[in-house]
Amino acid sequence: MPVIIKSDDEIAVMRQAGRILAEVLQILVAEVRPGLIVSKLDRIVKEEYERRGVVPTFLGYLGYPAHVCVSVNDEIVHGIPGDRVLQEGDLVSIDLGVTYEGFVADSALTVGVGRISPEAQQLMEVTYQSLREGIWAMRAGARLGEISHAIQSCAESDGYSVVREYVGHGVGREMHEEPQVPNYGPRDRGLILRKGMVLALEPMVNVGGWRTKKHDDQWTVSTLDGSLSAHFEHTVAITDGDPEVLTLRSDEEPIAALSAVAAASGKN
């Protein structure tokens, strides 16, 4: 299928979708604490989406049974929220999608439960930085491989592995559009990026190896070796200048804050 270029008006709608998603995601993060029953996060999404009059993108998608994905510790993605109780030191990845006026926004983050280990903290920080580096590579005229290479280089430079069996993707009226955006690969490969492309970048980074396994529920994906994993994702539009993060939360620095770092390191 061809890559769908979004108009300025369509990106404006996606910007609104991203704002709503970011608000709800922050509400979920504030609920994460030892003793929380994970299914409460799903109820919150249902209530918040109903209050805002938006559609839960994940619910019913290929049969997925919940409003949000919640993956814990060695679980990478697609965890189904149930009766699990969060424990001090857990890592929790929350992945959320919303559909607003026919357009989708998709975002994820990983948070710690109470006090977490230095190993877990570093994994989160490196995974988040990998996402930021990938976003900064989203420039009109660059190749898609620049994004993949930036994410992989950041994660592997700290000794982590990047999941290869699940990737980022285009997003728009559908949650998964072309192109696929691998989190690894050479920088000189892939299509030429153009203004109006909207991509969901989502590095999934493991302490151990990159291989994965699927649970019996046919949704939850974990690391094959049982190592910790972290996951961050943003929906991002390519512009004539800096990329625009459509799902930026109020507790995050804007992408332009990377410019000084990029300049100092010789990145463009």
N, C-alpha and C positions, 0 to 999 in steps of 0.2 A: 504493500500500500504506500502511496506517496506521503511525504511529510506535509502536514497542513500548516500553512502560514496564517497566523492570526492578525486581524486588523487591529488598529488602535482601539476601536470601540469594543471589540471582543476582549482584548487584554484589559480594558477598563472593568469589564464584568468579572474577569478572572481575578483582578485585583480585589474586588469586593468579596469574592469567594475566599480568597486567601486571607483577608482580614478576619472574616468570620471564623475560619478554621484556626487561625492563630489565637484568637480569643478563647475558643473552646479548649484548645490544647493547653493553654496556660492554666485554665481551670482544672484540668486533669492533673497536671504536674503538682498543683497545690494540694491535691488530695493524697499524693503518694507518701505513705508513712508505714512504719512497722504495724502489722495487725490489719491492714486494709485487705478486704476481700476484693479480688480483682474485678468481679462482676459489677461492683459499684461503679467502676469507670464506664462500663457500657451503659448503665442506667443514666449516668450523668449526660453522656453524649445524646442519648435518646431525648431526654428532657430539654437540653439546650437547643437541639436542632428543631424540636417541635416549637419551642418558644420563638425561635428565629425564622421559622417557616422555610427551612432548607431541607434538602434530601440527603440522607446518609448514603454515601456512595458505596461503601463496603457491603452494607446489609443486602444479602441476596445475590451479590456478585459471584457468578459461577457457583452459587449455592452457599456462599459464606454466611454463617449464622449469626453474626454480631455486627454492631455499629463501629467497632474499633478493634484493632489488633494489639494485643498486649503480650510481649515476649519477655521471659525472665531468665537471666544469667546465661546459660549456654544456648538458649533459644534465640534464633537470629531474627526471624520474621514470622508473621501470620499466626501468632499465638491466639487462641480463642479464649476470651475472658470467661472464667468460671469461678469455682469456689476456692481457688488457691488463695492462701493468706500470705501476704508479703512479710518477709523477715528482714531484720536489721542486716545491712550489708548486701542485700540483693541489688542487682542491676536490672532496671525495667525499661524496655523499649516500647514506646507507644507510637503507633502508626495510625493516622487518621485521614479520611477523605471526606470532602463535602461537595455537593452539587448545588450550585446557585444559578438560577435563570439559565439552566442548560449547560453550564460550564463547571468543570471539576478543578478543585485544588487538592493537593496531596502533600502531606508533610509528616515527618517523624522525628523523634528525639529519644535519647536514652538518659535516664536519671538514676541517681542512687537512692537507696532506701536507708535513711538515717546515716550512720557513719559507715563508709565503705573503705575497702582496702586501697592502699596507694596504687596497686596494680590496676584495679578497676577504675580509679580516677584517671590514671594516665591513659588507659584505653579509651575512655570517653573523650578526653581532650584531643587525642590524636585523631579519632574518628571525626569529631566535629571539625577539626582543622582540615582534614582531608576533604570534607564537603566544601568548606570555604575556598580551598585552593581550586577545587573543581569549578565552583561558581565563577571565580575570578578568570578562569580560562575560557569562559563562554563569551567569545567575541565574534561579531560578524566578520566573516572572511577567514576565520581560523577553521581548522579541521576538527571534527568530532573527537578524534584521537587525542587532541590537546587536553580535553576534559578527563578522559580515561587515564592518561599518563600522569596528569597532575594529582589525581586521587591516589593512584597506585604508588607513586613516588613518595608522597607524604606518609602514607601508612607503612610502607615497607622500610622506609628510612629509620623508623623506630622499632623495627623488628617484628611487626605484625603482618598478618596475611589478609588479603582482600578476597571476600567471597566472589566466586566466578560464576556460580550457577544461577544467580539472581542479579538483575541489573536495573538501572534507571531506564527512563522511557519518556517519550513525548506525552503530552497531556493537553486536553482541550475539552471538546464535547464528550469524549470518551476518556476513561481513566488511563488506558494504555493505548497510546498511538505510536506511530513511527516517529523518530527512530528509536531503537534500543540504544541505551547508553551504558556500555560496560564500565566497570570500575577498575579496569586494567587494560593494558595494551600500549602499542607504540603511538607516538604523538602524530605521526605522518599518515595515519589511516583514517578512513571514514569520510562522510560527506562534508561539504563546506557549510559552515553555520551561516544563517541568514537572519536579518532582523525579522521579528515576528514569530520565530520559532519559540515554543514554550516547552521546557524540559523539566522533568522531575529527576533531580540528581539524588542518589541515595546510596552512599557508601555503607557497606556492611563489613565490619572489620573484626577479626578474631585474634585472640592471644595466641592460639595454636595454629593448626593448619586450616586451609581454606575449604576443605571438603565438608559436605553437609549431609544430613539425613532427614527424611520426612517421618513424622509421627503417624501412629495408626489413625488419628483423626483426619488424615490426608490434607491437613493445612499447616500445622505447626512445623517449622523447620529449625533444626538445631545443628550445632557444630558436630561433626562426626566424632571428634576426639573428646568432646565434653568440655572444651575450653570456653572461657567467657567470650561474649560477642557484644558489640555495640552497633547502633544503627541511627544515622541521622539523614534527614531528607528535607529538601525545599523544592517548591515549584518556582521556576525562574524563567523570565522572559529575556530574550536577546534583543538588544536595542542597537542604536547607532553608536552608543558609547558604553558606559558601564552596564553590566547585566542588572536586571531589576528582580529582586527576590520578592515574589508576590505573597509569600507566606511568612514573612519576617515577623517575629514576635516582638513585643515592646521591650523585652529584656535583652534583646540582641543588638549589637552594633550593626549599622548599615554596611552593605558590601563595600562602599567607598572607603571604609576604614582600612581595608586591605591594601589600598593603593600605596601607602608609604612602605609597607612591608614588601610589596611586589617590586617597587622601584629599587629598594635597597638590595634585593636579591637578584635583580636583573631580569625579573619576569615581566612579561607583557601580555 
